[in-house]
Amino acid sequence: MSIEDKYLEFSRLSKSFPTPKGPVEIVKDFDLKIRQGEFVSLIGHSGCGKSTVLSIAAGLDTATLGGAFLDGDFIRGPGTERGVVFQSACLLPWMSALDNVLLAVGQVSAGVPKEEQRKVAAHYLELVGLGGMGKRMPAELSAGMRQRVGIARAFALSPKVLLLDEPFGMLDSLTRFELQEVLLQLWLKDRKTALMVTHDVDEAIFLSDRIAMMTAGPHAHVGGILEIPFARPRVRATVMDDPRYYELRESLLAFLSGEELSSGGKKPKKPEHLSLAS
């Protein structure tokens, strides 16, 4: 397997947390290889460790055993080669939208004149539909607008990989659909490697090349991989009119339902690999 086929790699990753009764292993032997330029979603029940895995990839947490690798290098901490978008935009409230994006630009453009950096920051705000709103403070922006700033900031780093932690989870349905389109349009420009945590089955199908399905915790791991066959660029209405869309959706829901039964003591069917590409 070439480095391009495992550009972002999780190898036998395990993570334990201390409790009054002793350590609990939330994630165990988590293995996933993501190809360069691929968009992969990670889906599973709440509490199974999806965000923990993403935090380790971001360098914000450390694995108990195993770990994550990017372009062949072991991830030891945060770095500008990874752009992160959280569920909340996490903007600095005392800085304007433009200045929040400028923070990212400044991290990767040392020595570039400030005016040039500002043009780059303004360009990314324009790309997410916030042209002319750079002077607005976060408190003056809607939740959707703040998340657009967060997306602009992540792309402004020109990272090797995008890490998205339920980026649209706190938004209403209409805003969520709009920002999914914004994200796809930006991603299609240079197809950065992307890993997104989501609890939304439809979002995962629409955005992804593959969907990694996590088993219920504790000891959660990748229980199946679902290949998404739809060509890019994608039109939501066309995707939803395709009979394969509902087959994919049913496969995901069946897996998640099985995992829910498993937590109640029943053993689910465990698909190692699912494909509806043909």
N, C-alpha and C positions, 0 to 999 in steps of 0.2 A: 504494500500500500504506500503510495507516494505521499509527500508532505501536503500536497494540495487536497488529498482525500481525507486528511485528518488535520486540517488547518487549525481548528479549535477542537481539542480532544480532552475528554474526561476519562481518566484511567483508574479503575478500581477505587473510586472516590467514596470515602465514608466520613460521616460527621456525627459525633456524639455530643450531647449536651448534659451538663450535670443536673441532677435532681436530688431532693432529700433522700430518695431511695437508691441513689446511685446513678451512674451515667446511663442515658438512653440513646441508642443509636438510631437517629432519625433516617439517615441515608446510609445504605450499605452497598458496596461494590457497584456503584453507579458508573456505567460505561457508555460513552457516546462519542462518535466521531462526526464532525461537521466539515463538509467540504468547503474549500475557498469559494466565496461568492454565493453560498447557499443560505436560504432563509429557513430556519428550523424553529418550530414552536414546541414548547414543553408544557404538557397539560397533565392535570391530575387533581385529585381531591385536595381541599384546603388542609394544610398541615402536613402534606406528604414530603415537603422539603424542596419544592420547586425554587422558591426564592433563595433558599440556602445555597443551592447549587449555583444559581446566578451570582450570588454575592461572592462565592469563592472564585468564580471566573472573573469578577470585577476586581478581585484582590482586596475586598472589604472584609473577608472572613477567611479562615484557614481550614483546610481539611484535617480530620483526625488521622486518616490514612489516605494514601493515594493523592491525587491532585488533578489540576487542570493545566493544559499546555496550549500556548498560542504560537503558531508558526515554529513549532519545535522547541520553544523556550518554556520552562516551568514558570507558572504565574506565582509570584511571591508577594505581590502587593499591588496597589493601584498604579495606573499608568495611562498616559495620553493615547496609547495605541488602542484603548478600549473606551468607546463612548457609551455612557450609561443613561438610560431614560427610566426614571422611577414612576410609580403610580401617581405620586404627587410631583409637580414640576420642580420643587425644591429651589425656587429662585430666591436670591438675596433681596429682601423686601425694600431695602434702602437704595437699590440700584435700578436704573431703568431697564427696559427689555433689551435695548441695544447693549448696554453695559454688561448685562448678564451673559449675553452671547460673546461679548468682547473678552470676557474672562477666559473663555475657552480658546479663542483665537490667539490671545496673548501667550498662552501656554505653549503653543506650537509654532509661534512666529516671532521668536526672540530676535531682535535686531531689525525687524521690519518696522518702518516708520508707523507711528500711531495712526496717522490718517489712512494709510493703506489697510491697517488692521480694522479700522472702523468701516471701511468700504466692504471688507470681507464679511464682517458681522452683519452689516445692513443687507448684503446679498443673501445671506442665509435666512434672515427674517423675511425678505421678499419671497424666497422659495416656499416658505411655509404660510404665505398669505398674510403677512403682517407688515408689508411695505408701508412706510409712513407712520408706523406706530412705535418706532424705536424709542421715543422719548417717554412713553407711558410707563408708569410704575406698575409693579405686579398687582397692587390693590385696585388699579384701574382696569384690569383685564379680567375677562371671564375665565372660568376654569379651563375651558377649551383653548382659549388664547394663551394662557400660561403654559399649557402643555405643548402648544406649538413652539413657544420660546424654548422649552426644554428639548424638543426635538431638534430645533435649529442649533442649539448649543452643542448637542452630541455630534451632529454632522459637521459642525464647524471645526471640530478637532481633526477632521480627516482621518478617523481611526481605522485600524485594521479590522475591527469587529465592533458591531453594535450589540449591546446587551439591554434588553427591554423588559422591565419588570412590571407586567400588567399595566402598560402605559395608558390604556384607555378605560381602566376598570372603574374609575370614579366619575365617568362622564355619562350624560344621557345618550340614548340610542342614536339620535340624529347626529350629535357632535362626534360620537364614536365612529360612525360610518364616514363622516367627513375627514376625520384625522387618519383613519385607515388609508383612505385614498391619498392623503398628503404624504404619509409615510411611504407608500408604495411608489409614488412618483419620484420622491427623493432617492429611494433605494434603487430604482431602475437606472438611475444616471450612471452609477458605477458598481452596483451590485455588491456592496460590502457584505462580508459574512455577518449573519445576524442570528441571534438566539433570543427568542421572546418567550417569556412566561405568560401564560394566559389561562383563564378558567372558562373562556368563551369558545365553544366548539365551532361556531360559525366563523368567528374571527380567525381561528387557527387554520381552518380549511381555505378561507379566502386569501390569506397572506402567505401561506407557507409552501415550501417545496416538499418538506417532510414534517411529520408530527411525531414527536417522541412522547409516549404515554407512560407516566410513572405509576407504579403500584402504590397502594395505600400504605402509609407508614404504620408503625416504625419499620426500619430496615427497607425503606423504599428504594426502588431501582427502576431501570427502564424495562417495562414489561412488554412493549411492542413498539414497532415503528410503522407509521402509516404513510405511504407515498401518495403525493398529491399530483394528479396527472394533467391538470389544466395548464395550457400554454400561457405565456406572458407576452405582452401586457394583458391583464385580466379586466373584464367588465363584469361587475357584480351580477347584473341581471342575466347575462349569458351563463355565468357559472351556476347560478341558482336554477336555471332552466335545464341544466344538464342532468340526466338521470343519475350519473355517477356521483353527483353532489350528495344526493340523499343516501346512496349506498355508503359513502364515506362517513356521513353524519351518523348513520345507524351503527357503523362499525365502532366509531368513537364512543357513542353513548352506550353501546353494549359492553365495551371494555370498562368504562367508568362504572356502569351499573354492576358489573361483575366484581369490581374492586370494592364497591360498597357492600355487597353481599359477603365478600371475603372478610371484611372487618367484623361482620356479625357471626363468623364462624363457618361459613360455607366457602368452599373452594371454587373460584371462578375459572372460566376458560381463559387461558393465558396465551394470546397470539404473539408469537415471537416476531413475526414480520407479516405485515398486511400490505397488499398492493392491489389497487384497482386501476392501474395505469393502462391496461389493455382494453 
